[in-house]
């Protein structure tokens, strides 16, 4: 059985409003990737809540580095979901 690790997941701006939460701690498999993270979030928050995170224009940062492809998670990682930035 794979080792489990705890990661902190942050939601910013409109995503925080959509999900009704600014951060959660998740228990995931060590070296889990993008799809594992989304599965864990779906189990924790429900399919409807996670839907906004699947939008093409949402960025994921791991430890403050934007990840374009897949990634592996380790204990203590900070994952941030970032909506597009608009300015005026």
C-alpha positions, -999 to 999 in steps of 0.1 A, spaced: 0 0 0 13 35 -9 23 58 19 -1 86 26 9 123 30 -9 154 40 -9 184 17 -25 219 21 -47 231 -7 -55 268 -12 -82 284 -33 -80 320 -43 -104 348 -55 -135 335 -73 -126 299 -66 -127 305 -28 -161 320 -33 -173 291 -56 -161 264 -32 -170 283 0 -136 275 15 -102 291 13 -81 261 22 -83 224 32 -58 198 42 -59 166 22 -46 131 28 -33 117 -5 -10 90 -17 27 100 -17 37 110 -52 1 114 -62 -4 134 -95 -29 158 -109 -57 133 -114 -52 118 -79 -54 153 -64 -86 161 -83 -101 127 -72 -92 135 -36 -108 169 -39 -139 154 -54 -142 129 -26 -138 157 0 -159 185 -16 -182 168 -41 -183 169 -79 -202 201 -82 -177 220 -60 -147 207 -79 -161 216 -113 -148 252 -113 -112 238 -107 -114 218 -140 -117 249 -162 -90 253 -188 -79 287 -175 -73 276 -139 -36 273 -129 -22 250 -103 8 260 -83 28 236 -62 49 253 -36 44 286 -55 56 272 -88 30 271 -116 27 235 -130 17 231 -166 18 193 -168 15 165 -143 33 166 -110 41 145 -79 30 155 -44 51 151 -13 43 156 24 38 192 33 33 204 -3 12 236 -7 -11 234 -37 -28 266 -49 -56 268 -74 -55 302 -92 -81 317 -114 -71 340 -143 -58 373 -131 -77 403 -145 -68 439 -140 -82 473 -146 
